[in-house]
């Protein structure tokens, strides 16, 4: 399945400066059995109503609970939650 995290950061956040630190956190999830790939995409639009970053995992559906409880996921939430204005989570086959 695909697991998408789509993020709109708070105004003034330097999104490009966050890409590599965020990638470094999430790359550790690739050690979780059933998580196969990780991709980060930065928006190429400066339009105010666009989201800034899309994080995409390809994983087995059964790996989702392990991912949700993982140190990288919890670290992402604790270190970046205050910089997130909005986010959407979407899962699909």
N, CA, C and O atoms as a GROMACS GRO file, in nm:
protein
  372
    1UNK      N    1   0.084  -0.118   0.000
    1UNK     CA    2   0.000   0.000   0.000
    1UNK      C    3   0.088   0.124   0.000
    1UNK      O    4   0.206   0.117   0.032
    2UNK      N    5   0.030   0.235  -0.036
    2UNK     CA    6   0.097   0.364  -0.028
    2UNK      C    7   0.042   0.437   0.095
    2UNK      O    8  -0.078   0.438   0.121
    3UNK      N    9   0.133   0.497   0.170
    3UNK     CA   10   0.098   0.577   0.287
    3UNK      C   11   0.153   0.716   0.262
    3UNK      O   12   0.274   0.735   0.250
    4UNK      N   13   0.063   0.814   0.252
    4UNK     CA   14   0.101   0.952   0.222
    4UNK      C   15   0.083   1.040   0.345
    4UNK      O   16  -0.017   1.031   0.415
    5UNK      N   17   0.182   1.124   0.370
    5UNK     CA   18   0.172   1.230   0.469
    5UNK      C   19   0.193   1.359   0.391
    5UNK      O   20   0.300   1.381   0.334
    6UNK      N   21   0.092   1.444   0.388
    6UNK     CA   22   0.098   1.567   0.310
    6UNK      C   23   0.089   1.683   0.410
    6UNK      O   24  -0.006   1.692   0.487
    7UNK      N   25   0.189   1.771   0.406
    7UNK     CA   26   0.208   1.868   0.513
    7UNK      C   27   0.210   2.011   0.460
    7UNK      O   28   0.272   2.041   0.358
    8UNK      N   29   0.139   2.097   0.532
    8UNK     CA   30   0.147   2.242   0.513
    8UNK      C   31   0.213   2.296   0.639
    8UNK      O   32   0.156   2.287   0.748
    9UNK      N   33   0.333   2.352   0.625
    9UNK     CA   34   0.404   2.405   0.740
    9UNK      C   35   0.355   2.545   0.774
    9UNK      O   36   0.290   2.611   0.692
   10UNK      N   37   0.385   2.588   0.895
   10UNK     CA   38   0.346   2.722   0.938
   10UNK      C   39   0.419   2.827   0.854
   10UNK      O   40   0.527   2.802   0.801
   11UNK      N   41   0.358   2.942   0.842
   11UNK     CA   42   0.415   3.050   0.762
   11UNK      C   43   0.555   3.085   0.811
   11UNK      O   44   0.581   3.093   0.931
   12UNK      N   45   0.645   3.104   0.716
   12UNK     CA   46   0.782   3.141   0.749
   12UNK      C   47   0.876   3.023   0.765
   12UNK      O   48   0.997   3.043   0.781
   13UNK      N   49   0.824   2.901   0.761
   13UNK     CA   50   0.909   2.783   0.773
   13UNK      C   51   0.990   2.765   0.645
   13UNK      O   52   0.935   2.771   0.535
   14UNK      N   53   1.119   2.743   0.659
   14UNK     CA   54   1.206   2.716   0.544
   14UNK      C   55   1.196   2.568   0.512
   14UNK      O   56   1.270   2.486   0.565
   15UNK      N   57   1.104   2.535   0.425
   15UNK     CA   58   1.074   2.395   0.392
   15UNK      C   59   1.196   2.325   0.334
   15UNK      O   60   1.226   2.211   0.370
   16UNK      N   61   1.266   2.391   0.246
   16UNK     CA   62   1.383   2.327   0.182
   16UNK      C   63   1.489   2.290   0.285
   16UNK      O   64   1.560   2.191   0.267
   17UNK      N   65   1.501   2.368   0.391
   17UNK     CA   66   1.599   2.338   0.495
   17UNK      C   67   1.557   2.217   0.578
   17UNK      O   68   1.640   2.155   0.643
   18UNK      N   69   1.428   2.184   0.578
   18UNK     CA   70   1.378   2.072   0.658
   18UNK      C   71   1.383   1.938   0.586
   18UNK      O   72   1.375   1.833   0.649
   19UNK      N   73   1.396   1.940   0.454
   19UNK     CA   74   1.384   1.817   0.376
   19UNK      C   75   1.484   1.711   0.422
   19UNK      O   76   1.445   1.598   0.450
   20UNK      N   77   1.610   1.744   0.429
   20UNK     CA   78   1.710   1.642   0.465
   20UNK      C   79   1.698   1.597   0.611
   20UNK      O   80   1.711   1.477   0.637
   21UNK      N   81   1.675   1.686   0.707
   21UNK     CA   82   1.653   1.637   0.845
   21UNK      C   83   1.529   1.546   0.856
   21UNK      O   84   1.531   1.447   0.929
   22UNK      N   85   1.423   1.580   0.784
   22UNK     CA   86   1.302   1.497   0.786
   22UNK      C   87   1.333   1.363   0.719
   22UNK      O   88   1.293   1.257   0.770
   23UNK      N   89   1.402   1.367   0.607
   23UNK     CA   90   1.439   1.242   0.539
   23UNK      C   91   1.522   1.153   0.633
   23UNK      O   92   1.501   1.032   0.638
   24UNK      N   93   1.617   1.213   0.705
   24UNK     CA   94   1.703   1.136   0.796
   24UNK      C   95   1.621   1.066   0.904
   24UNK      O   96   1.650   0.953   0.942
   25UNK      N   97   1.518   1.134   0.954
   25UNK     CA   98   1.430   1.071   1.053
   25UNK      C   99   1.358   0.952   0.992
   25UNK      O  100   1.360   0.842   1.047
   26UNK      N  101   1.293   0.975   0.878
   26UNK     CA  102   1.208   0.872   0.818
   26UNK      C  103   1.286   0.758   0.754
   26UNK      O  104   1.231   0.649   0.740
   27UNK      N  105   1.410   0.780   0.715
   27UNK     CA  106   1.489   0.670   0.657
   27UNK      C  107   1.503   0.554   0.755
   27UNK      O  108   1.518   0.439   0.714
   28UNK      N  109   1.499   0.583   0.883
   28UNK     CA  110   1.508   0.477   0.984
   28UNK      C  111   1.386   0.384   0.980
   28UNK      O  112   1.394   0.271   1.027
   29UNK      N  113   1.275   0.432   0.925
   29UNK     CA  114   1.157   0.346   0.916
   29UNK      C  115   1.179   0.233   0.816
   29UNK      O  116   1.107   0.133   0.820
   30UNK      N  117   1.275   0.248   0.727
   30UNK     CA  118   1.302   0.143   0.628
   30UNK      C  119   1.357   0.016   0.692
   30UNK      O  120   1.365  -0.088   0.628
   31UNK      N  121   1.394   0.026   0.820
   31UNK     CA  122   1.438  -0.092   0.896
   31UNK      C  123   1.320  -0.173   0.948
   31UNK      O  124   1.337  -0.287   0.991
   32UNK      N  125   1.200  -0.117   0.943
   32UNK     CA  126   1.080  -0.186   0.991
   32UNK      C  127   1.038  -0.288   0.885
   32UNK      O  128   1.021  -0.252   0.768
   33UNK      N  129   1.022  -0.414   0.923
   33UNK     CA  130   0.977  -0.514   0.825
   33UNK      C  131   0.845  -0.472   0.761
   33UNK      O  132   0.750  -0.433   0.829
   34UNK      N  133   0.841  -0.480   0.629
   34UNK     CA  134   0.720  -0.445   0.556
   34UNK      C  135   0.719  -0.304   0.501
   34UNK      O  136   0.631  -0.270   0.422
   35UNK      N  137   0.815  -0.220   0.540
   35UNK     CA  138   0.826  -0.087   0.480
   35UNK      C  139   0.935  -0.097   0.373
   35UNK      O  140   1.049  -0.132   0.401
   36UNK      N  141   0.896  -0.066   0.250
   36UNK     CA  142   0.984  -0.092   0.137
   36UNK      C  143   1.056   0.032   0.084
   36UNK      O  144   1.177   0.027   0.058
   37UNK      N  145   0.984   0.142   0.067
   37UNK     CA  146   1.046   0.262   0.011
   37UNK      C  147   0.994   0.387   0.081
   37UNK      O  148   0.889   0.387   0.145
   38UNK      N  149   1.072   0.492   0.066
   38UNK     CA  150   1.039   0.624   0.119
   38UNK      C  151   1.073   0.726   0.012
   38UNK      O  152   1.182   0.722  -0.046
   39UNK      N  153   0.982   0.818  -0.014
   39UNK     CA  154   1.007   0.929  -0.107
   39UNK      C  155   0.955   1.057  -0.045
   39UNK      O  156   0.848   1.059   0.016
   40UNK      N  157   1.032   1.165  -0.060
   40UNK     CA  158   0.989   1.297  -0.016
   40UNK      C  159   0.978   1.385  -0.140
   40UNK      O  160   1.065   1.382  -0.227
   41UNK      N  161   0.872   1.464  -0.145
   41UNK     CA  162   0.849   1.555  -0.257
   41UNK      C  163   0.819   1.693  -0.201
   41UNK      O  164   0.730   1.709  -0.117
   42UNK      N  165   0.893   1.793  -0.248
   42UNK     CA  166   0.872   1.931  -0.208
   42UNK      C  167   0.787   1.997  -0.316
   42UNK      O  168   0.810   1.977  -0.436
   43UNK      N  169   0.689   2.073  -0.274
   43UNK     CA  170   0.603   2.143  -0.370
   43UNK      C  171   0.687   2.239  -0.454
   43UNK      O  172   0.781   2.301  -0.406
   44UNK      N  173   0.651   2.250  -0.580
   44UNK     CA  174   0.717   2.346  -0.668
   44UNK      C  175   0.633   2.472  -0.687
   44UNK      O  176   0.657   2.550  -0.778
   45UNK      N  177   0.535   2.490  -0.599
   45UNK     CA  178   0.443   2.602  -0.609
   45UNK      C  179   0.456   2.693  -0.488
   45UNK      O  180   0.473   2.647  -0.375
   46UNK      N  181   0.449   2.823  -0.512
   46UNK     CA  182   0.448   2.921  -0.403
   46UNK      C  183   0.308   2.971  -0.373
   46UNK      O  184   0.291   3.066  -0.295
   47UNK      N  185   0.208   2.911  -0.432
   47UNK     CA  186   0.070   2.953  -0.410
   47UNK      C  187   0.032   2.922  -0.265
   47UNK      O  188   0.057   2.811  -0.216
   48UNK      N  189  -0.027   3.018  -0.198
   48UNK     CA  190  -0.051   3.010  -0.053
   48UNK      C  191  -0.134   2.890  -0.010
   48UNK      O  192  -0.112   2.837   0.099
   49UNK      N  193  -0.228   2.845  -0.092
   49UNK     CA  194  -0.315   2.735  -0.047
   49UNK      C  195  -0.260   2.597  -0.082
   49UNK      O  196  -0.332   2.498  -0.068
   50UNK      N  197  -0.135   2.588  -0.127
   50UNK     CA  198  -0.074   2.460  -0.158
   50UNK      C  199  -0.001   2.403  -0.037
   50UNK      O  200   0.050   2.478   0.047
   51UNK      N  201   0.004   2.272  -0.030
   51UNK     CA  202   0.080   2.206   0.075
   51UNK      C  203   0.228   2.209   0.037
   51UNK      O  204   0.262   2.226  -0.080
   52UNK      N  205   0.317   2.191   0.136
   52UNK     CA  206   0.460   2.209   0.115
   52UNK      C  207   0.540   2.082   0.089
   52UNK      O  208   0.634   2.082   0.011
   53UNK      N  209   0.501   1.973   0.154
   53UNK     CA  210   0.583   1.852   0.151
   53UNK      C  211   0.492   1.730   0.148
   53UNK      O  212   0.390   1.724   0.216
   54UNK      N  213   0.531   1.632   0.068
   54UNK     CA  214   0.460   1.505   0.064
   54UNK      C  215   0.561   1.394   0.092
   54UNK      O  216   0.663   1.382   0.023
   55UNK      N  217   0.531   1.315   0.192
   55UNK     CA  218   0.613   1.201   0.230
   55UNK      C  219   0.536   1.077   0.189
   55UNK      O  220   0.419   1.060   0.226
   56UNK      N  221   0.600   0.989   0.113
   56UNK     CA  222   0.531   0.872   0.059
   56UNK      C  223   0.607   0.746   0.096
   56UNK      O  224   0.727   0.732   0.069
   57UNK      N  225   0.536   0.654   0.159
   57UNK     CA  226   0.591   0.522   0.190
   57UNK      C  227   0.522   0.419   0.104
   57UNK      O  228   0.402   0.429   0.078
   58UNK      N  229   0.596   0.321   0.060
   58UNK     CA  230   0.538   0.200   0.004
   58UNK      C  231   0.561   0.095   0.111
   58UNK      O  232   0.675   0.064   0.147
   59UNK      N  233   0.451   0.039   0.161
   59UNK     CA  234   0.462  -0.057   0.272
   59UNK      C  235   0.351  -0.160   0.264
   59UNK      O  236   0.249  -0.140   0.199
   60UNK      N  237   0.375  -0.270   0.332
   60UNK     CA  238   0.268  -0.367   0.350
   60UNK      C  239   0.168  -0.308   0.449
   60UNK      O  240   0.207  -0.242   0.545
   61UNK      N  241   0.042  -0.332   0.425
   61UNK     CA  242  -0.062  -0.278   0.514
   61UNK      C  243  -0.038  -0.322   0.658
   61UNK      O  244  -0.065  -0.247   0.752
   62UNK      N  245   0.012  -0.442   0.674
   62UNK     CA  246   0.036  -0.497   0.808
   62UNK      C  247   0.149  -0.424   0.882
   62UNK      O  248   0.162  -0.438   1.003
   63UNK      N  249   0.230  -0.347   0.811
   63UNK     CA  250   0.341  -0.274   0.874
   63UNK      C  251   0.296  -0.142   0.936
   63UNK      O  252   0.372  -0.081   1.011
   64UNK      N  253   0.175  -0.098   0.906
   64UNK     CA  254   0.128   0.032   0.954
   64UNK      C  255   0.129   0.045   1.106
   64UNK      O  256   0.173   0.149   1.156
   65UNK      N  257   0.083  -0.055   1.183
   65UNK     CA  258   0.089  -0.041   1.330
   65UNK      C  259   0.233  -0.028   1.382
   65UNK      O  260   0.258   0.049   1.475
   66UNK      N  261   0.326  -0.103   1.324
   66UNK     CA  262   0.466  -0.093   1.367
   66UNK      C  263   0.522   0.045   1.332
   66UNK      O  264   0.597   0.103   1.410
   67UNK      N  265   0.486   0.096   1.216
   67UNK     CA  266   0.528   0.230   1.177
   67UNK      C  267   0.473   0.333   1.275
   67UNK      O  268   0.547   0.420   1.322
   68UNK      N  269   0.345   0.324   1.306
   68UNK     CA  270   0.280   0.422   1.395
   68UNK      C  271   0.344   0.424   1.534
   68UNK      O  272   0.349   0.529   1.598
   69UNK      N  273   0.393   0.311   1.578
   69UNK     CA  274   0.455   0.302   1.711
   69UNK      C  275   0.607   0.323   1.707
   69UNK      O  276   0.672   0.319   1.812
   70UNK      N  277   0.663   0.344   1.589
   70UNK     CA  278   0.808   0.350   1.576
   70UNK      C  279   0.869   0.479   1.630
   70UNK      O  280   0.803   0.583   1.637
   71UNK      N  281   0.995   0.470   1.667
   71UNK     CA  282   1.069   0.587   1.717
   71UNK      C  283   1.074   0.699   1.613
   71UNK      O  284   1.052   0.814   1.649
   72UNK      N  285   1.101   0.670   1.485
   72UNK     CA  286   1.103   0.779   1.388
   72UNK      C  287   0.969   0.852   1.375
   72UNK      O  288   0.966   0.975   1.367
   73UNK      N  289   0.860   0.777   1.373
   73UNK     CA  290   0.729   0.840   1.362
   73UNK      C  291   0.700   0.926   1.485
   73UNK      O  292   0.651   1.038   1.472
   74UNK      N  293   0.729   0.876   1.602
   74UNK     CA  294   0.707   0.952   1.725
   74UNK      C  295   0.799   1.074   1.731
   74UNK      O  296   0.760   1.180   1.779
   75UNK      N  297   0.921   1.058   1.682
   75UNK     CA  298   1.015   1.170   1.679
   75UNK      C  299   0.966   1.279   1.584
   75UNK      O  300   0.970   1.397   1.617
   76UNK      N  301   0.919   1.239   1.465
   76UNK     CA  302   0.862   1.333   1.368
   76UNK      C  303   0.751   1.414   1.434
   76UNK      O  304   0.747   1.537   1.421
   77UNK      N  305   0.662   1.346   1.504
   77UNK     CA  306   0.551   1.415   1.568
   77UNK      C  307   0.599   1.511   1.677
   77UNK      O  308   0.549   1.623   1.686
   78UNK      N  309   0.694   1.468   1.758
   78UNK     CA  310   0.738   1.553   1.869
   78UNK      C  311   0.823   1.670   1.822
   78UNK      O  312   0.815   1.779   1.879
   79UNK      N  313   0.906   1.650   1.719
   79UNK     CA  314   0.996   1.756   1.674
   79UNK      C  315   0.933   1.853   1.573
   79UNK      O  316   0.978   1.967   1.562
   80UNK      N  317   0.831   1.809   1.500
   80UNK     CA  318   0.779   1.892   1.393
   80UNK      C  319   0.634   1.935   1.410
   80UNK      O  320   0.586   2.018   1.332
   81UNK      N  321   0.564   1.884   1.507
   81UNK     CA  322   0.421   1.916   1.522
   81UNK      C  323   0.395   2.065   1.536
   81UNK      O  324   0.296   2.116   1.483
   82UNK      N  325   0.484   2.135   1.605
   82UNK     CA  326   0.461   2.279   1.625
   82UNK      C  327   0.487   2.361   1.498
   82UNK      O  328   0.454   2.479   1.494
   83UNK      N  329   0.546   2.300   1.395
   83UNK     CA  330   0.571   2.369   1.267
   83UNK      C  331   0.466   2.336   1.162
   83UNK      O  332   0.471   2.389   1.051
   84UNK      N  333   0.372   2.248   1.196
   84UNK     CA  334   0.274   2.202   1.098
   84UNK      C  335   0.144   2.278   1.118
   84UNK      O  336   0.084   2.276   1.225
   85UNK      N  337   0.101   2.347   1.010
   85UNK     CA  338  -0.026   2.418   1.012
   85UNK      C  339  -0.141   2.322   0.981
   85UNK      O  340  -0.247   2.327   1.043
   86UNK      N  341  -0.117   2.233   0.883
   86UNK     CA  342  -0.218   2.133   0.842
   86UNK      C  343  -0.145   2.010   0.790
   86UNK      O  344  -0.031   2.017   0.744
   87UNK      N  345  -0.213   1.898   0.799
   87UNK     CA  346  -0.159   1.777   0.736
   87UNK      C  347  -0.274   1.686   0.697
   87UNK      O  348  -0.383   1.692   0.753
   88UNK      N  349  -0.246   1.603   0.600
   88UNK     CA  350  -0.342   1.502   0.555
   88UNK      C  351  -0.267   1.370   0.550
   88UNK      O  352  -0.153   1.363   0.505
   89UNK      N  353  -0.333   1.266   0.596
   89UNK     CA  354  -0.279   1.130   0.588
   89UNK      C  355  -0.373   1.052   0.496
   89UNK      O  356  -0.495   1.056   0.511
   90UNK      N  357  -0.313   0.982   0.401
   90UNK     CA  358  -0.393   0.909   0.303
   90UNK      C  359  -0.327   0.775   0.275
   90UNK      O  360  -0.207   0.768   0.249
   91UNK      N  361  -0.405   0.669   0.281
   91UNK     CA  362  -0.356   0.534   0.251
   91UNK      C  363  -0.437   0.478   0.134
   91UNK      O  364  -0.558   0.498   0.126
   92UNK      N  365  -0.368   0.407   0.045
   92UNK     CA  366  -0.438   0.344  -0.067
   92UNK      C  367  -0.356   0.226  -0.118
   92UNK      O  368  -0.237   0.212  -0.088
   93UNK      N  369  -0.424   0.142  -0.197
   93UNK     CA  370  -0.356   0.028  -0.260
   93UNK      C  371  -0.284   0.073  -0.385
   93UNK      O  372  -0.221  -0.008  -0.452
   0.00000   0.00000   0.00000
